Amino acid sequence: MSHYVIAAIAAALYFITGLLLAKRLFREGGADAGPGKLRKNHILLIGLIAVLLHAVLLYQSLFVPEGLNIGFINAVSLITWLIALLILLAALSNPVENLGVILLPIAGLAVLAEVLFPSEHTLMTAQAMELKLHILMSVLAYSLLSIAAGQALLLAVQDHHLRNKRPGGFIRALPPLQTMETLLFQMIGLGLALLTASLLTGTLYIEDMFAQHLVHKTILSMVAWVVFATLLWGRWRFGWRGRTAIRWTLSGFVVLLLAYIGSKLVLEIVLGL
């Protein structure tokens, strides 16, 4: 099957899944009842098919004869693929499927960008395993903390509606606030562990931080680590929750966004390095 046909089908399935989840959230109150309605697991299955097709595209784009092509667009596509996979798998047993309303269509856009605007930044096959392990840990950490940021935004909307005594509409379809917060801190805890592994494996291959153009990425990643670690400490020590947790989560994510995507965008697209 053509590379473009696979991309078109994958993107379409991502968009369809996002629309079906939105319909289920806003019109049906998140319920699975009724013979004429698609159940949650049926919708998730459509999304998982999109993820499978996306994986085929990634395999073709990432693994080239010279090594691993981790160019900017490919990196974004890989991150969105992992985010989609994590959301869909987690939604099978946890109430996080509503995050897919926004994040799955973004994965669809990344699929289209991957075939329309191919990028090249190849890591040679001979390069150290430590570097490849670092990349894996980085992508995992960024993906999970991106989902946590999406959860924080959803939590902010829910908190705003409840504070203003407007619990109706799609808010009724969301899990209780305490459940949403628990899921948020679970994501942040695991994401911080992966970010720690990413920073530690990164030290194994850094020889000259300035020559390798890693100064901004390293410093911003460490700042993000401090932000998320402080949030978890504040949760444990002072019981931080609600708006405080939301602000810290989104602040850490913005810093991480600048570290991963921002640095790569500037180096590859703007400076052409």
C-alpha positions as CSV (number, residue, x, y, z in Angstrom):
1,M,0.0,0.0,0.0
2,S,1.3,3.5,-0.9
3,H,2.9,5.6,1.8
4,Y,0.5,8.4,1.1
5,V,-2.6,6.1,1.2
6,I,-1.5,4.7,4.6
7,A,-1.0,8.3,5.9
8,A,-4.4,9.4,4.6
9,I,-6.2,6.5,6.2
10,A,-4.3,6.9,9.5
11,A,-5.0,10.6,9.7
12,A,-8.7,10.1,8.8
13,L,-9.1,7.4,11.6
14,Y,-7.4,9.7,14.1
15,F,-9.8,12.5,13.2
16,I,-12.8,10.2,13.3
17,T,-11.8,8.8,16.7
18,G,-11.5,12.4,18.1
19,L,-14.9,13.4,16.7
20,L,-16.6,10.3,18.1
21,L,-15.0,10.9,21.5
22,A,-16.2,14.5,21.3
23,K,-19.7,13.4,20.4
24,R,-19.7,10.9,23.2
25,L,-18.5,13.5,25.7
26,F,-20.7,16.5,24.7
27,R,-23.9,14.9,23.4
28,E,-24.2,11.6,25.1
29,G,-22.7,12.6,28.5
30,G,-19.9,10.0,28.2
31,A,-22.4,7.1,28.6
32,D,-22.2,3.8,26.8
33,A,-25.9,3.0,27.2
34,G,-28.2,2.6,24.2
35,P,-28.1,0.2,21.2
36,G,-27.6,2.9,18.7
37,K,-24.5,4.4,20.3
38,L,-20.8,3.4,19.8
39,R,-19.4,2.0,23.0
40,K,-16.1,3.5,24.3
41,N,-14.1,0.4,23.5
42,H,-15.4,0.4,19.9
43,I,-14.2,4.0,19.5
44,L,-10.8,3.2,21.0
45,L,-10.4,0.3,18.6
46,I,-10.7,2.7,15.7
47,G,-8.0,4.8,17.3
48,L,-5.8,1.8,17.8
49,I,-6.0,1.0,14.1
50,A,-4.9,4.5,13.4
51,V,-2.0,4.0,15.8
52,L,-1.0,0.8,14.0
53,L,-1.0,2.4,10.6
54,H,1.0,5.4,12.1
55,A,3.5,2.9,13.4
56,V,4.0,1.5,9.9
57,L,4.7,5.0,8.6
58,L,7.1,5.7,11.4
59,Y,9.0,2.5,10.7
60,Q,9.5,3.5,7.1
61,S,10.5,7.1,8.0
62,L,12.7,6.5,11.0
63,F,14.7,3.4,10.0
64,V,16.8,4.3,6.9
65,P,19.8,2.4,5.6
66,E,22.2,5.0,7.1
67,G,20.7,4.7,10.6
68,L,17.9,6.4,12.5
69,N,16.3,9.5,10.9
70,I,15.2,11.6,13.8
71,G,14.5,14.8,12.0
72,F,12.2,17.5,13.4
73,I,9.0,16.3,11.7
74,N,9.8,12.6,12.4
75,A,10.4,13.5,16.1
76,V,7.1,15.3,16.4
77,S,5.3,12.4,14.6
78,L,7.0,9.8,17.0
79,I,6.0,11.8,20.0
80,T,2.4,12.2,18.9
81,W,2.2,8.5,18.0
82,L,3.4,7.5,21.5
83,I,0.9,10.0,23.1
84,A,-1.9,8.5,21.1
85,L,-0.9,5.0,22.0
86,L,-0.6,5.8,25.7
87,I,-3.9,7.5,25.8
88,L,-5.8,4.7,24.0
89,L,-4.2,1.9,26.1
90,A,-4.7,3.8,29.4
91,A,-8.4,4.6,28.4
92,L,-9.1,0.8,28.3
93,S,-9.0,0.8,32.1
94,N,-8.9,4.5,33.2
95,P,-11.2,7.5,32.4
96,V,-8.7,9.4,30.3
97,E,-10.3,8.9,26.8
98,N,-11.5,12.5,26.8
99,L,-7.9,13.7,26.3
100,G,-8.1,12.1,22.9
101,V,-10.7,14.7,21.7
102,I,-7.7,17.1,21.2
103,L,-4.6,15.0,21.2
104,L,-5.7,12.4,18.6
105,P,-6.4,14.9,15.9
106,I,-3.0,16.5,16.6
107,A,-1.5,13.0,15.9
108,G,-3.5,13.0,12.6
109,L,-1.9,16.3,11.6
110,A,1.5,15.0,12.5
111,V,0.9,12.0,10.2
112,L,0.1,14.3,7.3
113,A,3.1,16.5,8.1
114,E,5.4,13.5,8.1
115,V,4.5,12.6,4.4
116,L,4.1,16.2,3.1
117,F,7.2,17.7,4.8
118,P,9.8,15.0,5.2
119,S,12.8,15.9,7.4
120,E,16.3,14.4,7.7
121,H,18.6,14.3,10.7
122,T,20.2,10.9,10.7
123,L,21.9,9.2,13.6
124,M,24.4,6.7,12.1
125,T,24.0,3.1,12.9
126,A,27.4,3.0,14.6
127,Q,26.5,5.6,17.2
128,A,26.5,4.5,20.8
129,M,23.6,2.6,22.3
130,E,23.6,5.1,25.1
131,L,22.5,7.8,22.7
132,K,19.6,5.7,21.4
133,L,18.5,4.8,24.9
134,H,18.6,8.6,25.8
135,I,16.4,9.4,22.8
136,L,13.9,6.6,23.8
137,M,13.7,7.9,27.4
138,S,13.3,11.5,26.2
139,V,10.5,10.7,23.9
140,L,8.7,8.6,26.6
141,A,9.1,11.3,29.2
142,Y,7.9,14.1,26.9
143,S,4.9,12.0,25.7
144,L,3.7,11.2,29.2
145,L,4.2,14.7,30.5
146,S,2.3,16.0,27.5
147,I,-0.6,13.8,28.4
148,A,-0.3,15.1,32.0
149,A,-0.5,18.7,30.6
150,G,-3.7,17.8,28.7
151,Q,-5.1,16.3,31.9
152,A,-4.2,19.5,33.7
153,L,-6.1,21.6,31.1
154,L,-9.1,19.4,31.4
155,L,-8.9,19.6,35.2
156,A,-8.7,23.4,34.9
157,V,-12.0,23.5,32.9
158,Q,-13.6,21.2,35.4
159,D,-12.4,23.2,38.4
160,H,-13.6,26.5,36.8
161,H,-17.1,25.1,36.1
162,L,-17.4,23.7,39.6
163,R,-16.2,26.9,41.3
164,N,-18.8,28.9,39.3
165,K,-21.5,26.4,40.2
166,R,-22.0,25.2,36.6
167,P,-21.5,21.4,36.8
168,G,-23.8,20.7,33.9
169,G,-22.9,19.9,30.2
170,F,-19.9,17.8,29.5
171,I,-18.6,18.3,33.0
172,R,-21.0,15.6,34.1
173,A,-19.3,13.1,31.9
174,L,-15.9,13.7,33.6
175,P,-14.7,11.6,36.5
176,P,-14.8,13.2,40.0
177,L,-12.3,16.0,40.6
178,Q,-10.3,13.9,43.1
179,T,-10.0,11.0,40.5
180,M,-8.8,13.5,37.9
181,E,-6.2,14.9,40.3
182,T,-5.0,11.4,41.3
183,L,-4.5,10.5,37.6
184,L,-2.7,13.7,37.0
185,F,-0.1,13.1,39.8
186,Q,0.3,9.4,38.7
187,M,1.2,10.7,35.2
188,I,3.6,13.3,36.6
189,G,5.3,10.8,38.9
190,L,6.0,8.3,36.1
191,G,6.9,11.1,33.7
192,L,9.4,12.5,36.2
193,A,11.0,9.1,36.6
194,L,11.4,8.8,32.8
195,L,12.8,12.4,32.6
196,T,15.3,11.5,35.3
197,A,16.4,8.5,33.2
198,S,16.6,10.7,30.1
199,L,18.9,13.2,31.9
200,L,21.1,10.4,33.3
201,T,21.5,8.6,30.0
202,G,22.2,12.0,28.3
203,T,25.3,12.5,30.4
204,L,26.8,9.3,28.9
205,Y,27.3,10.7,25.5
206,I,27.8,14.5,26.1
207,E,31.4,15.4,25.2
208,D,31.2,19.1,24.5
209,M,27.8,20.6,25.4
210,F,28.5,23.7,23.3
211,A,29.9,22.0,20.2
212,Q,27.0,19.5,20.3
213,H,24.5,22.4,20.6
214,L,23.0,20.9,23.8
215,V,23.2,23.8,26.2
216,H,19.7,25.1,25.9
217,K,18.1,21.7,25.7
218,T,20.0,20.4,28.8
219,I,19.4,23.5,30.9
220,L,15.7,23.7,30.1
221,S,15.2,20.0,30.7
222,M,16.8,20.4,34.1
223,V,14.6,23.4,34.9
224,A,11.5,21.3,33.9
225,W,12.8,18.5,36.1
226,V,13.0,20.9,39.1
227,V,9.5,22.2,38.4
228,F,7.9,18.7,38.3
229,A,9.9,17.5,41.3
230,T,8.9,20.6,43.3
231,L,5.2,19.9,42.4
232,L,5.4,16.4,43.6
233,W,7.2,17.5,46.8
234,G,4.6,20.2,47.4
235,R,1.9,17.6,46.9
236,W,3.5,15.3,49.5
237,R,4.5,18.0,52.0
238,F,1.7,20.6,51.7
239,G,-1.1,18.7,49.9
240,W,-0.9,21.0,46.8
241,R,-3.9,20.4,44.5
242,G,-6.4,22.2,42.3
243,R,-5.2,25.4,40.6
244,T,-1.7,25.2,42.2
245,A,-1.1,21.8,40.7
246,I,-2.5,22.9,37.3
247,R,-0.2,26.0,37.2
248,W,2.9,24.0,38.1
249,T,2.1,21.2,35.6
250,L,1.5,23.6,32.7
251,S,4.6,25.7,33.6
252,G,6.8,22.5,33.6
253,F,5.3,21.4,30.3
254,V,6.0,24.8,28.6
255,V,9.7,24.6,29.7
256,L,9.9,21.0,28.5
257,L,8.3,22.0,25.2
258,L,11.0,24.6,24.7
259,A,13.6,22.1,25.6
260,Y,12.6,19.3,23.2
261,I,10.6,20.8,20.4
262,G,11.8,24.4,20.6
263,S,15.5,23.5,20.6
264,K,15.1,21.0,17.7
265,L,13.0,23.5,15.7
266,V,15.6,26.3,16.0
267,L,18.6,24.0,15.3
268,E,17.2,22.1,12.3
269,I,14.6,24.4,10.7
270,V,15.9,27.9,11.6
271,L,19.7,27.4,11.8
272,G,19.9,24.3,9.5
273,L,22.3,22.5,11.8
